[in-house]
Amino acid sequence: MMRSMFSGVSSLKAHQLRMDVIGNNIANVNTVGYKSSAVSFSEMYSQTLAGASSSSQSRGGTNPMQVGLGTNTAAIAVNHTKGSIQRTDVATDLMVDGEGFFMVSPARNGENIMYTRAGNFSMDSSGYLVTVEGYYVLDKDFEPIQVNMSETVNASATSKLLVSGNINYNDKEYGVTVDAYDSLGDTHTFDIKFLEDPITTATSADLTADNAVSVRKMTITMQRESGDLRVFPGGTDAIADDGDGLGEYIGDSAETFYVGFDENGNVVGLYDSAYATLTDERNIPIPGAAALNIPLNKSMFYLNGDDTSPNAQTSFSQYAQDSDARGIQMDGFSAGSISSFNISSKGEVISYYTNGNTNMYEEEDDKKPQIIGLVSFDNPGGLMKMGSNMFQATPNSGSPKYGIPASGSFGSLTPGALEMSNVDLSAQFTDMITTQRGFQANSRVITTSDEILQELVNLKR
């Protein structure tokens, strides 16, 4: 008689625990990155009244007789399925679309790492990417992610210009302009003109070696701030001082260049006035700044540098179609500072500079790309909840596997979005009903057992 009462008591405790878990799930229905839990019951040990016996020639076998002594909580398992997406359009909000946890640490040295699916991050006063509790978000090298909004990048002088496109064979003159930066970051505009009809009578060993069948005259001049042109120097230019101490290039003593084309209209080389191949760099004096060293050779017209193979793809041509050539600045930039940043689906922290460049810090020796780090476990259900949407590894979670987003088995990131709680309200309310009824039924077991005991006591009367 007492067994049924204690069975009811054990069940009440189990259902009460299940109700606690359901209540916590419902309480976190809007918690970013929350993973719901579920309670599993198991039968408590049984009391054996009679053991089993085997069969014989005179009697068959008998089964054991046992009375259960109630229920027990077998497990409280965490459901790690992905929650729904919530769009926020905040640059620091991140969602892992697939497998993986963010790595966070309370210290900048990456110690005491914990893991989370909640990507509602923000920037602190030092530019570190942190959780709402102030934990540092770590990159693939276990270092905190930092964007220094006061960071600047020095100017870099242009060292290569490219002319790309087509010049109509019948055009007698066509010009393009291209900007270049000096070492101080100032912009200077160059005018490149292609003059006259193609010359087909020029002969030289270089032209023959390059299979050039025609050449076209080309001049390069640099625009002055006043709007005048400074002629590209040929080394023996006449110079007249206009009072600014810089001098003026005058006359028509600048070198004349020629561009060679093969029979298919593809550029094959750049030559001087004697039709000798140009392979050197020319110094371009800049008023008030350091000179630019621009290489004058056929790489000025080749997208793939000095590739002279028969199948080389040229960027410049002389076909019988409309002229559309344009000048392209291949490198160089002015000084700039970070204006904004975002994080890509691959976890790359991309900084945008006021000079139009991105991630210039990657090219510096003392800097390296910052990529959000992720970690996965063979058994994520073995992780221990530590509060604040964070987990800690346990012996049963398996060894952590580190990586970066969108690589291997790791999911990609969805910037400007958050992973919502994976709590299913309809399932939770259904579980609440069954839990309530289970608790009610077991309380009735205790009441009925008490009434039977009362009848037993009344037998004395």
C-alpha positions as CSV (number, residue, x, y, z in Angstrom):
1,M,0.0,0.0,0.0
2,M,2.8,2.4,0.8
3,R,4.6,1.7,-2.5
4,S,1.8,3.3,-4.5
5,M,2.0,6.4,-2.4
6,F,5.8,6.8,-2.8
7,S,5.4,6.1,-6.5
8,G,3.0,9.0,-6.7
9,V,5.4,11.2,-4.8
10,S,8.3,10.4,-7.2
11,S,6.1,11.1,-10.1
12,L,5.0,14.5,-8.7
13,K,8.7,15.4,-8.3
14,A,9.4,14.4,-11.9
15,H,6.4,16.3,-13.3
16,Q,7.3,19.3,-11.3
17,L,10.8,19.3,-12.7
18,R,9.4,18.9,-16.2
19,M,7.1,21.9,-15.6
20,D,10.2,23.9,-14.5
21,V,11.9,23.1,-17.8
22,I,8.8,24.0,-19.8
23,G,8.4,27.3,-17.9
24,N,12.1,28.2,-18.7
25,N,11.6,27.4,-22.3
26,I,8.5,29.6,-22.6
27,A,10.3,32.3,-20.6
28,N,13.1,32.3,-23.3
29,V,10.8,32.2,-26.3
30,N,12.3,35.5,-27.5
31,T,15.9,35.0,-26.3
32,V,18.4,35.3,-29.1
33,G,20.1,32.0,-29.8
34,Y,18.3,30.1,-27.0
35,K,18.2,26.3,-27.3
36,S,15.2,24.7,-25.7
37,S,15.4,21.7,-23.3
38,A,13.2,18.6,-22.9
39,V,12.8,16.2,-20.0
40,S,12.8,12.4,-20.4
41,F,11.4,10.1,-17.7
42,S,12.5,6.6,-16.9
43,E,11.1,3.9,-14.6
44,M,12.6,3.8,-11.2
45,Y,14.0,0.4,-9.9
46,S,11.4,-2.3,-9.3
47,Q,10.9,-4.5,-6.2
48,T,11.0,-8.2,-7.2
49,L,8.3,-10.3,-5.5
50,A,9.1,-13.5,-7.3
51,G,11.8,-14.5,-9.6
52,A,11.4,-16.2,-13.0
53,S,11.6,-20.0,-13.3
54,S,12.4,-22.2,-16.2
55,S,10.0,-24.8,-17.6
56,S,10.2,-28.5,-16.8
57,Q,8.5,-31.6,-18.0
58,S,5.7,-31.3,-15.4
59,R,5.3,-27.5,-15.3
60,G,5.9,-24.5,-17.6
61,G,8.2,-21.6,-16.8
62,T,7.0,-18.5,-14.8
63,N,7.8,-14.9,-15.3
64,P,9.2,-12.7,-12.6
65,M,6.8,-10.7,-10.5
66,Q,7.9,-7.1,-9.8
67,V,6.4,-3.9,-8.5
68,G,7.7,-0.6,-9.8
69,L,8.6,2.1,-7.3
70,G,7.8,5.2,-9.3
71,T,9.4,7.3,-12.0
72,N,12.7,9.0,-12.4
73,T,14.1,11.9,-14.5
74,A,16.3,10.2,-17.1
75,A,17.7,13.2,-18.9
76,I,17.2,16.9,-19.6
77,A,18.4,17.2,-23.2
78,V,19.1,20.4,-25.1
79,N,17.7,20.8,-28.6
80,H,20.4,22.3,-30.8
81,T,18.3,22.6,-34.0
82,K,18.7,26.0,-35.7
83,G,16.2,28.7,-34.8
84,S,14.4,31.0,-37.3
85,I,16.1,34.1,-38.7
86,Q,15.4,37.6,-37.5
87,R,16.5,40.4,-39.8
88,T,18.0,43.4,-38.0
89,D,20.3,45.1,-40.6
90,V,22.7,45.9,-37.8
91,A,26.3,45.4,-39.0
92,T,27.4,43.7,-35.8
93,D,24.5,41.2,-35.7
94,L,25.6,37.8,-37.0
95,M,23.8,34.4,-37.4
96,V,25.5,31.1,-38.1
97,D,23.5,29.5,-40.9
98,G,24.4,25.9,-40.2
99,E,26.9,24.2,-37.9
100,G,29.1,26.1,-35.5
101,F,29.3,28.2,-32.4
102,F,30.9,31.6,-31.9
103,M,33.9,31.7,-29.6
104,V,33.9,34.3,-26.8
105,S,36.2,35.0,-23.9
106,P,36.1,37.3,-20.9
107,A,39.8,38.2,-21.5
108,R,41.6,39.7,-24.4
109,N,44.2,36.9,-24.3
110,G,41.5,34.3,-25.3
111,E,41.5,32.4,-22.0
112,N,38.4,30.6,-20.6
113,I,36.7,30.3,-24.0
114,M,33.0,29.7,-24.1
115,Y,30.7,29.2,-27.0
116,T,27.4,30.7,-28.1
117,R,24.9,30.9,-30.9
118,A,23.7,34.3,-29.9
119,G,25.2,36.8,-32.4
120,N,23.8,40.0,-31.0
121,F,27.2,41.7,-30.8
122,S,28.2,45.3,-30.5
123,M,31.4,47.4,-30.5
124,D,32.9,48.8,-27.3
125,S,34.8,52.0,-26.9
126,S,38.1,50.4,-28.0
127,G,36.6,49.0,-31.2
128,Y,36.4,45.4,-29.9
129,L,33.5,43.2,-31.0
130,V,31.8,42.0,-27.8
131,T,28.7,40.2,-26.5
132,V,26.0,42.0,-24.5
133,E,27.9,40.8,-21.4
134,G,31.2,42.3,-22.6
135,Y,32.8,39.0,-23.7
136,Y,35.3,39.4,-26.5
137,V,34.4,37.7,-29.8
138,L,37.4,35.8,-31.1
139,D,38.8,35.3,-34.5
140,K,40.2,32.1,-36.0
141,D,43.5,32.7,-34.2
142,F,41.7,33.1,-30.8
143,E,42.4,36.8,-30.7
144,P,39.7,39.4,-30.1
145,I,38.1,41.0,-33.2
146,Q,38.9,44.8,-33.3
147,V,38.1,47.5,-35.7
148,N,40.0,50.7,-34.9
149,M,37.9,53.4,-36.4
150,S,40.7,55.9,-35.9
151,E,43.1,53.8,-38.0
152,T,44.6,55.6,-41.1
153,V,46.4,54.3,-44.1
154,N,49.3,56.2,-45.8
155,A,49.1,57.3,-49.4
156,S,50.8,55.1,-52.1
157,A,52.2,56.4,-55.4
158,T,50.8,55.0,-58.6
159,S,53.4,52.7,-60.3
160,K,51.3,51.3,-63.2
161,L,48.8,52.6,-65.7
162,L,46.8,50.6,-68.1
163,V,45.1,51.5,-71.4
164,S,42.2,49.1,-72.1
165,G,39.8,49.0,-75.0
166,N,39.8,49.6,-78.7
167,I,40.9,52.4,-81.1
168,N,39.2,52.4,-84.5
169,Y,41.8,51.8,-87.2
170,N,40.5,54.8,-89.1
171,D,40.5,57.3,-86.2
172,K,43.2,59.9,-86.8
173,E,43.2,61.0,-83.1
174,Y,41.8,59.6,-80.0
175,G,42.6,60.5,-76.4
176,V,42.1,59.0,-72.9
177,T,42.7,60.4,-69.5
178,V,43.8,58.6,-66.4
179,D,44.5,59.8,-62.8
180,A,47.6,58.8,-60.8
181,Y,48.6,59.4,-57.2
182,D,51.9,60.8,-56.0
183,S,53.6,59.7,-52.8
184,L,51.6,62.4,-50.9
185,G,48.3,61.1,-52.1
186,D,47.6,64.0,-54.5
187,T,45.9,63.2,-57.8
188,H,47.4,64.1,-61.2
189,T,45.7,63.6,-64.5
190,F,47.5,62.3,-67.5
191,D,46.3,62.7,-71.1
192,I,47.3,59.9,-73.4
193,K,46.7,60.6,-77.1
194,F,46.9,58.3,-80.1
195,L,47.6,60.3,-83.2
196,E,47.8,60.0,-87.0
197,D,46.9,57.0,-89.1
198,P,48.7,53.8,-88.4
199,I,52.2,53.7,-90.0
200,T,52.9,50.6,-92.0
201,T,56.3,51.5,-93.5
202,A,58.3,51.4,-90.2
203,T,60.9,48.7,-90.1
204,S,63.1,47.5,-87.2
205,A,64.3,44.3,-85.7
206,D,62.0,44.8,-82.7
207,L,58.9,45.3,-84.9
208,T,59.7,42.2,-86.8
209,A,60.3,40.1,-83.7
210,D,57.0,41.2,-82.3
211,N,55.1,40.5,-85.5
212,A,54.1,44.2,-85.6
213,V,52.7,45.2,-89.0
214,S,51.6,48.7,-88.1
215,V,52.4,51.4,-85.4
216,R,50.5,54.4,-84.1
217,K,52.0,57.5,-82.6
218,M,51.2,58.1,-78.9
219,T,51.9,61.1,-76.6
220,I,51.6,61.4,-72.8
221,T,51.1,64.8,-71.1
222,M,50.2,65.7,-67.5
223,Q,47.6,68.3,-66.7
224,R,48.8,71.2,-64.6
225,E,46.5,72.7,-61.9
226,S,46.1,75.8,-64.1
227,G,44.7,73.6,-66.9
228,D,47.9,73.7,-69.0
229,L,49.7,70.5,-69.9
230,R,53.1,69.4,-68.7
231,V,54.8,67.4,-71.4
232,F,56.1,64.0,-70.5
233,P,59.9,64.6,-70.4
234,G,62.3,63.0,-72.8
235,G,65.4,63.8,-70.8
236,T,66.6,66.8,-72.8
237,D,63.6,69.1,-72.6
238,A,64.1,72.8,-72.6
239,I,63.1,74.3,-69.2
240,A,62.0,77.8,-68.5
241,D,61.4,79.1,-65.0
242,D,58.1,80.8,-64.5
243,G,58.9,81.9,-61.1
244,D,57.5,79.1,-59.1
245,G,60.9,77.4,-58.8
246,L,59.6,74.3,-60.5
247,G,60.3,75.2,-64.1
248,E,58.1,74.6,-67.2
249,Y,58.6,72.1,-69.9
250,I,58.2,73.8,-73.2
251,G,58.6,73.1,-76.9
252,D,57.9,69.7,-78.6
253,S,61.0,68.0,-77.4
254,A,59.1,65.3,-75.5
255,E,59.7,61.7,-76.6
256,T,57.3,60.2,-79.1
257,F,56.1,56.7,-78.5
258,Y,54.6,54.2,-80.9
259,V,52.3,51.4,-80.2
260,G,52.7,48.3,-82.4
261,F,49.9,46.1,-83.7
262,D,49.9,42.7,-85.4
263,E,47.8,41.8,-88.4
264,N,44.8,40.9,-86.1
265,G,44.8,44.4,-84.5
266,N,46.2,43.2,-81.2
267,V,48.9,45.3,-79.5
268,V,52.3,43.7,-79.5
269,G,54.7,46.3,-78.2
270,L,55.6,49.9,-77.2
271,Y,58.5,51.6,-79.0
272,D,60.4,54.8,-79.0
273,S,60.9,57.2,-81.9
274,A,63.5,54.8,-83.3
275,Y,61.1,51.9,-83.1
276,A,63.2,50.3,-80.4
277,T,61.3,48.3,-77.8
278,L,60.7,50.2,-74.5
279,T,61.3,48.1,-71.4
280,D,62.3,50.7,-68.8
281,E,60.6,53.0,-66.4
282,R,60.4,56.8,-66.9
283,N,60.4,59.3,-64.1
284,I,57.5,61.8,-64.2
285,P,58.3,64.9,-62.2
286,I,55.4,66.1,-60.1
287,P,55.3,69.8,-59.0
288,G,55.7,70.0,-55.3
289,A,55.8,66.2,-54.7
290,A,58.0,63.2,-55.4
291,A,58.2,61.9,-58.9
292,L,56.2,59.0,-60.2
293,N,58.0,56.0,-61.8
294,I,55.7,54.7,-64.5
295,P,57.0,51.7,-66.5
296,L,56.7,52.4,-70.3
297,N,56.5,49.0,-72.0
298,K,53.9,46.8,-73.5
299,S,52.6,45.8,-70.0
300,M,50.9,49.2,-70.2
301,F,48.5,47.6,-72.6
302,Y,48.5,44.0,-71.3
303,L,46.1,42.9,-68.6
304,N,48.4,40.0,-67.8
305,G,51.7,41.9,-67.6
306,D,54.5,40.9,-70.0
307,D,53.0,37.7,-71.3
308,T,54.3,37.4,-74.8
309,S,52.8,33.9,-75.6
310,P,50.8,33.6,-78.8
311,N,47.6,33.2,-76.8
312,A,48.2,36.2,-74.6
313,Q,45.0,38.1,-73.9
314,T,45.4,41.8,-74.7
315,S,43.4,44.6,-73.2
316,F,44.1,47.0,-76.1
317,S,43.3,46.6,-79.7
318,Q,43.0,48.4,-83.1
319,Y,39.9,46.9,-84.8
320,A,37.5,48.4,-87.3
321,Q,34.9,49.2,-84.6
322,D,34.0,52.1,-82.5
323,S,36.8,53.5,-80.3
324,D,36.1,52.8,-76.6
325,A,39.6,52.8,-75.0
326,R,40.0,54.1,-71.5
327,G,42.8,54.7,-69.0
328,I,42.9,52.6,-65.9
329,Q,44.8,53.3,-62.7
330,M,46.1,49.9,-61.7
331,D,47.4,50.9,-58.2
332,G,48.1,53.8,-55.9
333,F,45.7,55.6,-53.6
334,S,45.4,58.7,-51.4
335,A,45.6,58.7,-47.6
336,G,42.4,57.6,-45.9
337,S,40.8,56.5,-42.7
338,I,38.1,53.9,-41.9
339,S,34.6,55.2,-42.5
340,S,32.7,52.0,-42.0
341,F,32.9,48.2,-41.8
342,N,30.9,45.1,-42.2
343,I,31.4,41.3,-41.8
344,S,31.0,39.0,-44.8
345,S,29.3,35.6,-45.0
346,K,32.8,34.1,-44.7
347,G,33.4,35.9,-41.5
348,E,35.9,38.4,-43.0
349,V,35.9,41.8,-41.2
350,I,36.0,44.2,-44.1
351,S,36.9,47.9,-43.4
352,Y,36.0,50.6,-45.8
353,Y,38.3,53.6,-46.1
354,T,37.6,57.2,-47.1
355,N,39.9,56.8,-50.1
356,G,37.7,54.1,-51.6
357,N,39.9,51.2,-50.6
358,T,39.0,48.2,-48.4
359,N,41.1,46.3,-45.9
360,M,44.3,48.1,-46.6
361,Y,45.7,46.8,-43.3
362,E,46.0,43.3,-44.8
363,E,48.9,44.5,-46.9
364,E,50.9,45.7,-43.9
365,D,53.5,43.5,-42.3
366,D,52.2,44.0,-38.8
367,K,48.6,43.4,-39.7
368,K,46.6,40.4,-40.9
369,P,43.1,39.6,-42.0
370,Q,40.5,39.2,-39.2
371,I,38.1,36.3,-39.7
372,I,35.4,35.3,-37.2
373,G,36.3,31.9,-35.7
374,L,33.8,29.0,-35.3
375,V,33.9,25.8,-33.3
376,S,31.9,22.6,-33.6
377,F,31.5,19.5,-31.4
378,D,30.7,15.9,-32.2
379,N,28.0,15.9,-29.5
380,P,26.7,19.5,-28.9
381,G,24.1,18.0,-26.6
382,G,27.0,17.3,-24.2
383,L,27.7,21.1,-23.8
384,M,26.8,22.6,-20.4
385,K,24.7,25.8,-20.3
386,M,26.5,28.6,-18.4
387,G,23.9,31.2,-18.6
388,S,23.8,34.3,-20.8
389,N,23.3,32.1,-23.9
390,M,26.8,30.6,-23.5
391,F,28.0,27.0,-23.3
392,Q,31.0,25.3,-21.9
393,A,32.7,22.1,-23.2
394,T,32.4,18.9,-21.1
395,P,34.0,15.5,-21.3
396,N,31.0,14.2,-23.2
397,S,30.8,17.0,-25.8
398,G,33.8,15.7,-27.6
399,S,36.9,17.6,-28.7
400,P,36.3,21.0,-30.2
401,K,36.9,21.4,-34.0
402,Y,37.9,24.9,-35.0
403,G,37.4,26.6,-38.4
404,I,36.0,29.6,-40.2
405,P,32.6,30.2,-41.7
406,A,31.6,28.7,-45.0
407,S,34.5,26.1,-44.9
408,G,34.3,22.4,-44.4
409,S,31.2,21.5,-42.4
410,F,30.8,25.0,-40.9
411,G,27.9,27.1,-41.8
412,S,28.2,30.6,-43.4
413,L,27.4,33.8,-41.6
414,T,24.3,35.9,-42.3
415,P,25.3,39.5,-41.4
416,G,22.6,41.8,-40.2
417,A,20.5,38.9,-38.8
418,L,20.1,37.0,-35.6
419,E,19.1,33.4,-34.8
420,M,15.9,33.4,-32.8
421,S,15.0,31.0,-30.0
422,N,14.1,27.5,-31.2
423,V,11.3,27.2,-28.7
424,D,8.1,25.8,-30.3
425,L,5.3,27.4,-28.3
426,S,2.6,24.9,-29.6
427,A,4.7,22.0,-28.4
428,Q,5.5,23.6,-25.1
429,F,1.8,24.3,-24.3
430,T,0.9,20.7,-25.3
431,D,3.7,19.4,-23.0
432,M,2.3,21.8,-20.3
433,I,-1.1,20.2,-20.6
434,T,0.2,16.6,-20.4
435,T,2.5,17.6,-17.5
436,Q,-0.4,19.2,-15.6
437,R,-2.6,16.1,-16.2
438,G,0.2,13.8,-15.1
439,F,0.8,15.7,-11.9
440,Q,-3.0,15.7,-11.3
441,A,-3.3,12.0,-11.9
442,N,-0.4,11.2,-9.5
443,S,-1.8,13.4,-6.8
444,R,-5.0,11.4,-7.1
445,V,-2.9,8.2,-6.6
446,I,-1.6,9.7,-3.3
447,T,-5.1,10.7,-2.3
448,T,-6.5,7.3,-3.1
449,S,-3.7,5.5,-1.3
450,D,-4.4,7.7,1.7
451,E,-8.1,6.8,1.6
452,I,-7.3,3.1,1.5
453,L,-4.9,3.5,4.5
454,Q,-7.7,5.3,6.3
455,E,-10.1,2.3,5.6
456,L,-7.4,0.0,6.9
457,V,-7.1,2.0,10.1
458,N,-10.9,2.0,10.5
459,L,-11.0,-1.8,10.5
460,K,-10.2,-1.7,14.2
461,R,-13.6,-0.2,14.9
